Amino acid sequence: MTMKKVTACLLAMLVVGSTAAGVSANESAAYEVPYQSFTYDKWGNAVPAPNGYFPERSIRGSDLGYADFRAPADLFYYEEGHELYVADAGNNRIVVMTEDYEPVTELVAFDNNGEELTLNNPTGVFVRDGLLYIADQNNGRIVVSDKTGKVSAVYGRPESNLIEDNFEYKPNKIVVDRFGKIYVQAVGAYQGLLCLDSEGNFINYFGSNKVEMTVKMMVQKIWKMFMTDEQREAMQNFVPIEYSNAFLDHEDFIYATAAASENNTNLITKLNPLGINIFKTSKGAGTKSWYENSSFADIMVDENDLITVVDTIRCKVYQCDENGVLMFAFGGRGNQLGLFQTPSAIEGFDDRILVLDSTKNSITEFRLTSFGETVQSAIQLYNEGRYQENIEPWQEVIKRDANYLLAYTGIGKAYYQLEEYEEAMSYYKLANDKQGYSDAYKEYSLEAMRDNFGWIVGGIIVLLIAIVVIRRLLRRRRAKRGGKSA
């Protein structure tokens, strides 16, 4: 048995006998928080885990020298300007601050070619190339302005035969890609995001979220076959899932969340340029269970494709990798720092995650712990192609939390890329990653076949020769018996 196999076996024993107790006493004290972080073990059970993030501070409007926020609805980080934008819906304003929470400006009245323009329940804000795109919900329009409040365009209800005449246009969230296309998540738009060109003209519905076929729907579909037209009209109509928010990543892929889903499917979607959902979750344990019965208010994705969502039902923040494997879960319902009442938006940059709360009227800043830094460092090393270096931080993670499945998957992926497939299989098995194990086993089998090709061919030749010789001997015996009979 190789040393790596021995190590894998020891790690398997640690999974059973160890939990998050690997965090040092000093770190536990430093990151004391009002919630219990958790992850999932290989059997899909929630188990305690070291904190990946801890609450650092709370920011209110009064901390900036302005009036306090009132029912704030959206938060956006503008990387080029190192600024934060808050859509303060209750105060009908946009608040701008630096990333260090210093006041920049407060936009209450806008200059629309000499006329004053005001907002009515602004629920979304997005910034590109210095221009603000504001979802002015109760006015049914998109307002485009610069940071001084000078309006360059106002886009009202889009016109199209695809949009029903009785549809009340209420833009809620908005993203804009590098080509100037505007994607609007509107209230009650079940057909998908409204895609507009750079002039505000309707192009199409983008990323339609398909109707889920449940047992209830199948039964009602059968019943409809035996009903009158009046009875059919009275029955519940099933429509696609409505999106709740959207996020544009660094490669112009749009991630969207659904507010609710009966089957817990398509709560998170990753839409390619054709509007097709390409988000695929891992087949390992604990991938789906963390988002069952959730309602996501917002989503963000960083440069390492780590996905962070905020759940309005449990008031928790979840961070997972690109395959939906849970990394960290933190937060909860309450009034203490680090807890929420009604989380409405989420943003992040550097080692920070910011959560906007529309009831507490504040922003909570979370910072990475040393455990979180180790996890993210391992992921970054892998993404940079430094597979051998990637193994060490994952092993450090396992020392501190032997139930941390993503570490086993991470080491398995590293060995797979290093073409050490037998070791990869061992770690994929510990992670209960069936797809990873299957891929590694396939390569291991091909490698074994290549390494033993000469022996295999030689064995086949020997076998064929043996068959030929045996056949000849049998023919001779039959021939001799036939001669004696005669």
N, C-alpha and C positions, 0 to 999 in steps of 0.2 A: 504493500500500500504506500503510495507516494505521500510526501509531507503535506501537499495541498489537499489530498483526500482526508488525511488525519485532521487538518484544520477545519475542513467542511463538516466532519462528523462532530467535532467539538462544538462548533457553532450551532449545530442542530440541537445538541444537549442544552446549550445556553438558552435557546429559544424557549424551551419548556420551563427552565428553572429560573429565568431572569425577567425582570420588567424594567421599568424606567428608573429603578433605584440607582442606576449607574451614574446619575447626575451627582456631582459633588455637592457637599453641604454648603460650601461657599457660594456656588452658582445658584443653588436653590434659594438661598437667602437673597442674593442679588436680584433674582427674577421672581420674587414672590408676587403672585398675581391673584385676583379674585375669581379665577376659573381653573378648571382642570383640563389641561390639554390631553388629547388622546389620539390614538391611531388604531389600526386593525391588525390582528394577528393572522396567521395563515389559515385559521379556521373561520375567519370573518367576524370574530368577537372584538368588541371595542376594549382596548386596554390603555392604561395610563401611559403617557409619553412625556419626555422632556419638553419644555416650552420652546417653540421655534421663534416666537415673538413675545415681547412684553410691552405693556402700555407705558409710554414715555410722558405724554402730556395731553392736555385738552385745550383746544383753541376755540374761542368764541368771537363774535363780531366786535364786542366791547374791547377785547384784547388788541384790536387793530385801531381803536379809536372811533369806530363806527357804532351804530345801533346794533344790538344783538341780532343774530340770525332769527328768522321766523319761518318754520317749515322749509328749511333748505332742501332742494331736490336733486341737485347734481354737483359734481366736483370734477374738475379737469386740470391735469398737469400739462403745461406747455413747456416741453423740453427745451426748445430753442431759446425761449425767453426766461427759463428757470422761474416760472410763475405758476401760481395756483389760481383757478377761477371757480367761484362758487355761484351757482344759480340759486339765489335766495328768493324762492318762489313767494313766500308770504310777504316779503317786503318789496316785491316787484323790482328787483335790482340784480345787478351782477357785481360781485365783490372781487377785486383783484389784489393778490398779495404776492410777495416773493416766496421762494421755497423755504426761507427762514422765518416766515410769518410776519414780515414787515409790510405795512399797508402800501399799496401802489395807487389804487383809485377805486371809486365807488360809482358805478354807472346806474343812475336812476332815470335821467332824461337824456334822450338821444337826439342828435341833429340830423333830420331827414330833409336835406336840401332847404334849410331855413325854417322848417316846421318842426315843432317838438314832437317827438315820438316817445311814448311810454310803454312799458311792458305790463302784461296782465297774466300772472302766474307762469313765469318762465321756469320750465322744468328741465331743460337741457341746455348745455353749452359745450361747444367744441371750438378749438382754435387751430387754424392752419395758416402759415405764412403771415402771421400777424393779424389775421381777420377773425373776428368772433362770429360764430354761427349759433344763433340763439333760438331755441324752440319756444316761441311765445304762445303757449298752449291755448289760453282762453281767447286770444285774438286770432287763433287759427292761421298762424303765419310763421315763417322763418325770417328773422332779422339778421342782416349781415352788416357788421360795423367794424371800425378799428378800435383800438384801446382807448381813444379819446371820446368815443361815442358818436363819431361821424358815420352815418349810415351810407352804405354803398349799394345796398339792394334789399328789397322786401319781397319775399315770395309767399303769396297766399295759397289758397287751396288749389292744388294741381288739377288740370282738366284732362280727362281721358274717358273713353268709352268703357275702360276696364274698372273705373271707379263708379260705384253706385251713386245715383242721384241723391239718395237720402243719407249718404255717408257724411257724418259730421266730422270735419277734419280738425283733429286735436293733436298736433305734433308733440311728442313727449321727449324723445331722445334723438340725437343726431350725430352722425360721423361723416367726414368728408375725406375722400381718398386723394392721392397725389395728382390725379387727373382732373380734379374738381367735381367729380360726381358726388352728389349728396344723397345719403341714405337716412331715411327718416323712420323711426319707430313711432307709429301713431296709435293712439288709443282706439281699440276696436278694429284694427286692421289685421284680420286673421289671414289675409292672403300673403303676408310677408312684409318685409321692409319696403317702403316706397322709395324707388330709385329715381332721382332727378338729375338732369344735366346741370352744367355750371350756370345756366340761365334760369334754373328753377322749373324747367319743363319736365313733365312726367315721361319716364322711359318705360319702366315696367315694375312689376312687383318682384322683389329679390328675395331668394331663399325661402320660398314657401314652406312652412312647417307642416308636414303632412298629418292627416287625421289618424289618430291611433285606433286600431281595431281591437276593441275589448270584447269580452264575453257578453257584456251588457248590450253593446252595439249589435253584435251578431244575433242575439235573441230578438232585439227590436226590429232588425232588418227582416227576419223571418216572419214576425208578427205582421209587419206592414203588407206582406203579400196577401193577407186575408182580411185587410181592413178596407173601409170605404175611404173616399177622398177626404171627407171631413175628419175622420179619425186620424188619417195620416198627417193632416195639417196640425192637429192638436198635439201630436207627439213631439218630443224633444228633437231638435235638429242638431246634428253633430258637425262641428266646424273645426278647422285646423287650430293648433295651439297658437295663441297670441304671444309674440315676443314681449319681454319686459324691458330689455335694454340691449345695447350693442356696444362693441369695442373694436377699434381698428388697430391691428398689431403692426409691428415694424416692417412686415412684408405685405401689407395691405390686405391681409385676410381679415374677414369680419367674424368675430366671435359674438354670438348672441345668446341670451338666456330666455327661458320661458318662465312665466310667473308660476305656473302649476302644470302638472301632467298626471293623468289618472294612472298611467303605467310607469311613471318615472323614466320615460324615455324622452330623448331630445330636450332635456332640461338645459343642456349645453350643446351648442352647435358651432362648428367651424365652417364657414362658408367660403368656398373657393370663388374665383372670378365668374364662374357660371352660376353661382348661387346654390351649389350642391354641398350638402353637409358631408364633410370628410373627417369629422371627429370620430375616432375609433377608440374605445376604451379597452384596456388590457383585460385578459381573461383571468387575472390573478384574483385572490381573495381580497375583499375590502375595497374594491374599485367602485362598485355601484352602491353599496349599502350606505356610504356616507352621505349621499345626496338623495336618498329615498325620502319621500314626503316633505320635500323642501320647496321653498318659493324664493327664487333668487331675485334680488333687487338690482344687482349690478355685477359686472365682471371686468377683470383686467388681466392682461397677459404681458409678461416681461420679455426681455431679449433672449432669455433661455427657454422660452415657451412654457414657463411655469404659470399656471392658471390660478387666479384667486377670485373667489366669489363670496358674496355676503348673503346670508339667508335671513329673511324677515320673520320666519316662523320661530326658529330657535335663537335668533339674534346672534348667530355665530359666523365667523369667517373661516372659510376652508381654502387651503392651498393644496393643489395637486400638480403632478407632472403632466406632460403632454398626453399621456395615456390614461389619465384619470385616476392614477394611484395616489391616494391621500398622503400628503406630507405632514401638514399641520392643521389642527383645528383649535380655534381659540375664541374667546369672547363668551357671551351669554347675555341673559336679560337681567338688568339691574341698573342702579344709579351710580355705582362705583366707577372709578377710572378703569377703562378696559371692558366695561359692560355697556349694553345698548338698550334703548327702548324701541326705536323704529329706525334701523339702519337703512339709509336710502341711496347711498352711493359709496364707491370705493375707488381709490387711486393709489399709485405707488411709484417710487423712484428711489434709486440708490438702495439703501437697506431699510427703507421705510414703507409702511403701509398706512394709508389714511382712510378712516371710515367716517362718513358724514351721517349724523343722526338728526332726523327731521323732528323728533320730539324733544330730545335733549338740546337741540339747536346748537350743536357743537361738532367740531372735528376732533377725533381721537387719533393721535399718532402712535403707531407701534414700531418698535425697532427690533431688528434681528438679535437673537441671543447667540452665544458662541456655538451652541448646538446647531442652530439654524444656519450659521455661517459655514459650518463644516459640511452640512448637507448641500447647501447651494454651491460651495466650492467644488465638491465632488461632481455635481451635475455640470458645472461650467468646464471642468477639466475634460469631461467626456465629450462635451459639445465642441471643444477645441481639438479633439482627436488625440489627446494625451491619455491614452487608455491605461498604460501601466501606472502612471502617476495617480490616476483616478481611483485605483484600488485602495490606497492607503487611507484617504479620508473616509471612505465607506467602512473600512475596518474599524476606524475610530468611532464612527457612529454606532456600529454593532456593539462595541465595548460598553457604550453608554446606554444603549437600548437594544437589547437582543431581539425584541419583537418588531423592530423597524423593518418591514418587508422591503421597502424601496431600496435599502442598502444591499440586500441579497440580490435583488434584481439588477442593481447598478453594477455589482461585482460580476454577476453573470454576463451582463452586456459587455463589460470590459474584456473578460476572458474570451467571449465570442469574437470580438473584434481582433483580439490577439491570436485567434485561431487555435485557442486551447479549449476545444469543445467539451472534453470530458469534465474539466473543472467548471466550465460554464453550466453544464447540466446539473452539477451538484448544487450550485447556488440557485439556479432557477427552481430546482426542486424544493429548496428551503423556503423560497418565496411563494411557492405554489403557483408559479407563473407557467401555465400549461403551454401557451404559445411559444414562449422563449425556450422552454425545455424541448418542445417538438422541433423547433428550428435548429437548436444545437445538436439534438440527436440525429437529425437528418445529415448535418455536415459531418458529425462524428462517424456515421456509418459510411459515408462516401470516402472519408479520409482513410478509414480502416480498409476499405475495399481497394483504394489506390495503393496503400502501403503493402498490401498482401496480394497485389495483382498477379505477380509472377507465380506465387504458390497456388493461387486460385486457378490460373490458366493451366499450370502444370498438373494440378489435381484433376481438372476436367479432361486433359489429354490422357492421363493415366486411366481415368475412369472409362473413357471411350475405347482405349486399347483393350482394357479388361473386358468390356462388353463384346468387342469384336472377337477376342480370343475365346470367350465362353460360348458365343454363338457357333463358332467353328467346331469346338469340341462337341457341342450338342448335336450338330449336323453329322459329325463322324460317328457318334454313338448310334444315332438313328439309322445311318447308312449301314453300320455293322449289323444292327438288329434286323434290318430289312433283308440283308444278305443271308443271315441264318434262317430266317423264316422261309425264304425261298428254298 
